[in-house]
Amino acid sequence: DAWLEANLIPLDLVDLDIILGMDWLEKHHASVDCFRKEVTLRSPGQPKVTFHGEHIPVVCDFPDIFPDDLPGLPPEREIEFTLELLPGTNPIYQTPYRMAPAELRELKTQLQELVDLGFIRPSVSPWSALVLFVRKKDGTMRLCIDYWQLNKVKIRNRYPLPRIDDLFD
């Protein structure tokens, strides 16, 4: 048995026992072998510890169980995610782009489909973002939301992504 030190923050998580951050994994020289489903810790002054993951079946092996279309929104998450905005930010509202009659019909159709699926709901929020269509190669129109103005007032969480060559020995 090996003892590994960690500063933990208690959270009410139903499906997870613990979430280990990159700083902890780096401190304990964690090595992840996805092929073998193993995590090996080589903490200085400690014996090497290896954890073996359980086999997780591939979705493609069970096409009859996983639907092509999602039935609705996912269940409520255990941790609420938020966007932090610059202090003093007022709600952002932009006048919608003018659309051709065909685009308006397509917008109403796509929005109604999303409401029927439970992906969206009517809102009276003071916030809004522009909506536009991009024509796909097959001629259909893809609904796009322009969050450019919101992104300008959002506080960015700047966590550096690991370099791929640093992940592999």
Backbone bond lengths (Angstrom), bond angles and torsions (degrees), N, CA, C in turn:
res aa  C-N    CA-C-N  psi(-1)  N-CA   C-N-CA  omega(-1)  CA-C   N-CA-C  phi
1 D - - - 1.458 - - 1.522 110.24 -
2 A 1.308 116.69 138.73 1.462 122.42 178.64 1.520 109.27 -120.09
3 W 1.316 115.92 147.91 1.460 121.98 177.61 1.517 108.39 -109.31
4 L 1.327 115.69 129.66 1.454 121.10 178.56 1.521 108.26 -123.46
5 E 1.316 116.17 128.85 1.461 121.43 -177.06 1.522 110.44 -80.67
6 A 1.351 115.82 141.13 1.463 120.83 176.94 1.519 109.09 -154.37
7 N 1.331 116.77 138.95 1.459 122.04 170.91 1.517 106.59 -92.69
8 L 1.320 117.05 117.89 1.459 121.08 -173.75 1.517 111.38 -112.85
9 I 1.317 115.40 149.22 1.460 122.71 173.73 1.519 106.20 -111.98
10 P 1.344 118.43 119.31 1.465 119.46 -178.16 1.529 111.32 -69.94
11 L 1.322 115.49 132.34 1.460 123.44 175.64 1.518 107.95 -133.34
12 D 1.319 116.34 149.97 1.460 119.96 176.64 1.521 108.86 -83.74
13 L 1.316 116.29 89.02 1.457 122.16 -179.87 1.521 108.62 -111.20
14 V 1.313 116.10 127.45 1.457 120.22 -178.51 1.523 110.98 -83.95
15 D 1.326 116.76 -46.41 1.460 120.77 -172.31 1.527 114.38 -93.70
16 L 1.327 118.09 -9.79 1.457 120.71 -175.97 1.520 110.33 -121.06
17 D 1.330 115.76 137.94 1.459 119.92 175.58 1.521 110.67 -82.74
18 I 1.336 116.48 -38.41 1.463 120.75 -175.39 1.525 109.15 -160.99
19 I 1.330 116.19 150.29 1.461 122.31 172.44 1.521 106.32 -119.34
20 L 1.318 116.69 121.05 1.461 121.69 -179.67 1.521 108.94 -103.26
21 G 1.321 116.87 128.33 1.456 122.01 -178.62 1.510 112.49 -83.77
22 M 1.335 114.64 168.90 1.463 120.60 -179.53 1.521 111.86 -60.98
23 D 1.347 117.54 -34.54 1.462 119.07 -179.23 1.523 111.07 -64.60
24 W 1.334 117.17 -39.76 1.469 120.91 178.88 1.529 110.06 -68.69
25 L 1.327 116.22 -44.21 1.463 120.26 179.88 1.528 110.98 -62.61
26 E 1.334 116.44 -38.14 1.462 119.95 177.78 1.529 110.58 -67.46
27 K 1.328 116.67 -42.72 1.469 121.14 -179.25 1.523 111.36 -58.60
28 H 1.335 116.61 -36.03 1.461 121.35 -177.26 1.529 112.18 -100.08
29 H 1.334 116.16 17.21 1.465 122.41 175.43 1.535 111.23 49.37
30 A 1.332 115.26 51.96 1.459 120.23 -178.11 1.520 110.73 -70.86
31 S 1.317 115.34 139.92 1.453 122.81 176.13 1.525 107.10 -127.66
32 V 1.327 116.54 125.69 1.461 121.34 -178.01 1.520 108.75 -107.34
33 D 1.324 116.25 123.71 1.462 122.17 176.33 1.522 106.92 -111.59
34 C 1.326 115.88 98.45 1.464 120.37 -176.08 1.523 112.11 -65.90
35 F 1.331 117.49 -35.20 1.455 120.25 -178.83 1.526 110.93 -63.52
36 R 1.322 116.48 -44.76 1.473 120.68 -179.68 1.524 112.86 -87.51
37 K 1.338 116.26 -6.09 1.464 121.76 -176.71 1.527 110.49 56.99
38 E 1.344 115.53 51.01 1.458 121.90 -177.92 1.524 110.49 -128.26
39 V 1.322 114.82 145.32 1.459 122.00 169.43 1.517 106.34 -120.94
40 T 1.333 116.44 123.64 1.462 121.27 -179.27 1.519 108.85 -114.54
41 L 1.341 115.70 131.38 1.459 122.09 177.99 1.519 108.52 -110.98
42 R 1.328 115.56 128.81 1.469 121.40 179.31 1.526 108.93 -122.57
43 S 1.324 116.15 66.27 1.463 121.07 -179.12 1.517 110.00 -68.47
44 P 1.340 116.70 137.56 1.464 119.54 177.59 1.534 110.78 -58.68
45 G 1.322 116.04 131.76 1.462 121.02 178.75 1.516 114.13 77.99
46 Q 1.320 117.96 8.01 1.466 122.14 -179.91 1.528 108.64 -125.37
47 P 1.321 116.49 154.58 1.469 117.62 174.26 1.530 110.22 -69.96
48 K 1.322 115.73 153.00 1.467 121.33 177.84 1.529 109.08 -63.66
49 V 1.337 116.58 134.81 1.468 122.29 179.76 1.522 107.66 -122.54
50 T 1.333 116.90 131.34 1.461 121.37 178.90 1.517 109.61 -122.99
51 F 1.329 115.34 130.51 1.462 122.00 176.57 1.522 107.67 -108.55
52 H 1.324 116.02 133.11 1.464 121.64 179.44 1.523 108.65 -103.52
53 G 1.340 115.70 124.50 1.459 120.69 178.68 1.511 110.98 -78.77
54 E 1.306 114.40 161.03 1.459 119.09 178.41 1.522 109.50 -85.61
55 H 1.299 116.54 158.75 1.459 121.37 179.28 1.522 109.06 -72.49
56 I 1.324 115.87 127.16 1.457 120.87 177.65 1.521 106.98 -112.71
57 P 1.340 117.57 117.67 1.465 119.57 -176.74 1.530 111.69 -63.90
58 V 1.309 115.35 148.93 1.454 122.06 -179.17 1.526 109.12 -81.37
59 V 1.326 115.89 139.01 1.459 121.43 -178.83 1.522 110.75 -57.40
60 C 1.327 116.86 -38.59 1.467 120.53 -177.35 1.525 112.54 -63.50
61 D 1.327 117.34 -22.57 1.460 120.15 179.18 1.525 112.36 -73.38
62 F 1.340 117.54 -13.71 1.461 121.46 -175.48 1.529 110.48 -133.57
63 P 1.342 118.27 64.45 1.467 119.69 -176.61 1.526 113.47 -65.37
64 D 1.341 117.87 -23.99 1.462 119.93 -179.72 1.527 112.18 -75.29
65 I 1.322 118.06 -16.89 1.469 121.59 -177.44 1.523 111.51 -92.23
66 F 1.342 117.88 -34.73 1.454 121.56 -175.57 1.524 109.49 -101.28
67 P 1.344 117.86 117.63 1.464 120.60 -176.98 1.527 111.79 -72.49
68 D 1.352 115.20 154.35 1.462 120.42 176.02 1.527 110.87 -70.81
69 D 1.342 116.57 -37.63 1.462 121.66 179.33 1.514 109.41 -106.57
70 L 1.310 115.81 140.65 1.459 120.06 178.92 1.527 109.84 -75.11
71 P 1.335 118.43 140.92 1.461 121.01 -177.66 1.524 113.58 -77.65
72 G 1.310 119.97 -14.05 1.464 122.27 -178.31 1.508 109.90 163.39
73 L 1.324 114.89 -162.50 1.458 119.72 179.52 1.515 110.88 -68.33
74 P 1.324 117.64 152.17 1.464 119.75 176.75 1.521 109.94 -68.91
75 P 1.341 116.91 162.63 1.460 118.75 178.30 1.525 110.61 -62.42
76 E 1.327 115.56 160.93 1.458 120.91 -179.79 1.519 110.37 -57.78
77 R 1.310 116.39 137.62 1.461 121.24 -177.92 1.519 110.78 -81.31
78 E 1.327 114.38 155.92 1.454 119.85 179.12 1.515 111.43 -74.93
79 I 1.328 117.10 -27.81 1.458 121.81 179.66 1.521 107.51 -118.52
80 E 1.327 116.98 127.07 1.456 121.89 -179.99 1.530 109.53 -82.03
81 F 1.321 116.73 124.78 1.453 121.62 179.41 1.526 108.98 -96.31
82 T 1.310 116.61 140.49 1.456 121.50 -178.84 1.523 109.90 -133.73
83 L 1.320 114.88 161.91 1.457 121.52 171.92 1.519 107.21 -105.06
84 E 1.321 116.75 126.43 1.457 120.27 176.70 1.523 108.15 -90.84
85 L 1.355 114.98 131.45 1.455 120.80 -177.56 1.517 110.43 -110.18
86 L 1.318 115.81 157.93 1.454 120.68 176.53 1.525 109.09 -58.88
87 P 1.333 118.57 140.53 1.470 120.80 -179.42 1.529 111.07 -56.74
88 G 1.333 115.60 139.41 1.460 121.45 178.21 1.512 114.57 80.84
89 T 1.316 118.02 10.16 1.461 120.87 -179.14 1.522 110.39 -70.95
90 N 1.325 116.43 128.30 1.461 121.82 175.01 1.520 108.69 -90.13
91 P 1.343 117.38 155.34 1.466 119.29 178.03 1.529 111.10 -55.57
92 I 1.308 114.65 140.60 1.463 120.94 -178.50 1.521 108.49 -98.01
93 Y 1.320 115.37 126.47 1.454 121.92 176.92 1.518 107.52 -134.62
94 Q 1.320 116.18 132.20 1.457 120.58 178.50 1.521 109.52 -124.58
95 T 1.316 115.64 143.41 1.458 120.29 176.52 1.521 108.51 -66.77
96 P 1.333 117.51 131.24 1.472 119.75 -177.42 1.527 112.32 -62.15
97 Y 1.326 114.91 151.00 1.457 120.71 173.74 1.526 108.76 -65.64
98 R 1.329 116.18 149.17 1.466 119.75 173.02 1.519 107.81 -72.28
99 M 1.328 115.00 140.17 1.464 120.01 -179.74 1.514 109.88 -124.39
100 A 1.313 114.98 149.94 1.458 121.25 173.83 1.528 108.21 -69.58
101 P 1.328 118.24 156.17 1.471 120.47 179.65 1.532 113.08 -53.80
102 A 1.330 117.52 -38.20 1.471 119.82 179.21 1.528 110.40 -65.38
103 E 1.332 117.19 -38.24 1.467 120.30 178.31 1.525 111.08 -67.97
104 L 1.331 117.27 -38.86 1.472 119.93 177.33 1.522 111.14 -62.54
105 R 1.331 117.08 -42.24 1.471 120.14 177.43 1.525 110.34 -61.94
106 E 1.348 116.16 -44.16 1.466 120.47 179.28 1.527 110.62 -63.81
107 L 1.324 117.49 -39.90 1.468 121.40 178.24 1.523 110.60 -61.03
108 K 1.326 116.79 -47.50 1.474 120.11 179.10 1.523 110.83 -61.36
109 T 1.324 117.04 -41.69 1.468 120.97 179.88 1.525 110.91 -63.23
110 Q 1.331 116.71 -49.67 1.467 119.64 -177.81 1.526 111.68 -66.44
111 L 1.335 117.54 -40.20 1.469 119.47 178.49 1.524 110.89 -64.11
112 Q 1.332 117.29 -40.52 1.465 119.55 179.09 1.525 111.23 -64.46
113 E 1.339 117.02 -39.12 1.468 120.07 176.25 1.525 110.78 -60.67
114 L 1.333 116.85 -43.57 1.468 120.75 -179.81 1.526 111.70 -66.54
115 V 1.336 117.42 -36.15 1.475 120.87 175.72 1.523 109.50 -66.82
116 D 1.333 117.24 -45.65 1.470 121.23 -179.26 1.523 111.90 -61.39
117 L 1.337 117.02 -35.66 1.465 120.85 178.71 1.525 112.55 -77.75
118 G 1.332 116.89 -12.06 1.459 120.15 -178.79 1.515 113.27 83.89
119 F 1.341 118.06 12.67 1.465 121.24 179.95 1.524 111.79 -77.99
120 I 1.331 117.24 -30.77 1.464 121.72 178.48 1.515 108.48 -134.27
121 R 1.332 115.79 167.49 1.462 121.26 176.86 1.526 107.52 -144.04
122 P 1.328 117.45 157.55 1.468 119.36 176.96 1.526 110.23 -59.07
123 S 1.319 115.69 145.42 1.460 120.78 -175.21 1.520 110.62 -135.56
124 V 1.322 115.63 147.92 1.463 121.74 173.59 1.529 109.42 -118.16
125 S 1.316 116.72 27.41 1.458 122.74 -178.42 1.528 110.72 -66.20
126 P 1.337 117.11 144.65 1.462 119.19 174.73 1.534 112.35 -73.73
127 W 1.311 117.91 -7.41 1.459 122.91 179.58 1.525 108.97 -92.13
128 S 1.318 116.66 145.99 1.465 120.04 172.95 1.521 109.10 -153.77
129 A 1.302 115.08 159.17 1.462 121.85 176.33 1.521 107.83 -132.15
130 L 1.304 115.31 153.63 1.459 120.13 -179.12 1.523 111.17 -70.58
131 V 1.327 114.99 147.23 1.460 122.41 178.08 1.525 107.37 -117.68
132 L 1.316 115.76 136.92 1.456 119.93 175.97 1.522 108.86 -147.59
133 F 1.315 115.25 166.96 1.458 120.61 178.65 1.520 109.89 -113.78
134 V 1.319 114.96 145.32 1.459 122.10 172.63 1.523 106.21 -122.02
135 R 1.312 115.63 126.77 1.460 119.70 -178.80 1.526 109.48 -75.09
136 K 1.341 115.63 128.69 1.461 120.97 179.03 1.527 109.57 -84.88
137 K 1.326 116.41 169.19 1.467 121.17 -178.21 1.524 112.12 -60.00
138 D 1.345 116.20 -32.10 1.467 118.85 -178.60 1.529 112.67 -83.30
139 G 1.341 118.05 3.13 1.457 121.60 176.74 1.519 114.47 95.59
140 T 1.329 118.25 -15.22 1.463 120.13 177.91 1.524 109.27 -76.68
141 M 1.332 115.14 166.80 1.459 119.39 -176.82 1.524 110.88 -109.42
142 R 1.324 115.57 131.76 1.468 122.31 177.73 1.522 108.69 -96.03
143 L 1.330 116.13 126.30 1.460 122.24 177.11 1.525 109.04 -75.41
144 C 1.317 117.21 125.82 1.468 122.07 -179.96 1.524 109.36 -124.91
145 I 1.315 116.23 141.49 1.458 122.42 176.98 1.528 107.50 -108.84
146 D 1.321 116.86 129.80 1.461 122.32 -178.04 1.531 109.32 -96.07
147 Y 1.330 116.51 100.02 1.465 121.79 -178.95 1.526 112.11 -94.31
148 W 1.316 118.35 19.42 1.452 122.46 -175.08 1.528 111.81 -56.67
149 Q 1.342 118.16 -46.18 1.467 121.02 -178.79 1.527 111.26 -66.05
150 L 1.325 117.73 -40.30 1.466 120.73 177.83 1.526 110.46 -64.44
151 N 1.307 117.27 -41.40 1.466 120.74 -179.38 1.529 112.10 -62.93
152 K 1.334 117.48 -26.20 1.465 120.23 178.92 1.531 112.10 -69.19
153 V 1.347 119.00 -27.50 1.472 121.60 -177.35 1.523 112.31 -106.28
154 K 1.314 117.38 2.27 1.467 121.72 179.93 1.519 109.42 -83.39
155 I 1.340 116.26 135.78 1.458 120.41 173.83 1.522 106.85 -77.66
156 R 1.302 116.21 120.79 1.465 120.56 -176.14 1.520 110.43 -80.67
157 N 1.316 115.49 133.27 1.464 119.23 172.52 1.523 106.25 -88.08
158 R 1.286 115.25 113.02 1.463 121.58 -172.03 1.520 110.53 -100.41
159 Y 1.310 114.94 82.63 1.454 120.54 174.72 1.520 106.82 -103.72
160 P 1.311 117.89 118.10 1.463 118.50 -177.55 1.522 111.25 -66.25
161 L 1.313 115.18 136.11 1.455 120.06 175.67 1.523 108.59 -76.67
162 P 1.320 117.06 140.47 1.463 118.19 178.84 1.527 110.09 -68.93
163 R 1.308 115.98 146.47 1.460 121.03 176.33 1.521 108.14 -76.26
164 I 1.322 116.57 138.39 1.458 121.23 -176.49 1.519 111.55 -59.68
165 D 1.338 117.95 -37.00 1.460 119.25 -179.10 1.525 111.99 -72.31
166 D 1.338 118.26 -19.73 1.465 120.91 175.13 1.527 111.83 -79.16
167 L 1.336 116.59 -20.86 1.461 120.48 -177.80 1.520 112.70 -79.69
168 F 1.318 116.43 -24.52 1.455 120.23 -177.31 1.521 110.06 -113.50
169 D 1.330 115.44 140.53 1.469 119.81 178.84 1.504 110.36 -82.10
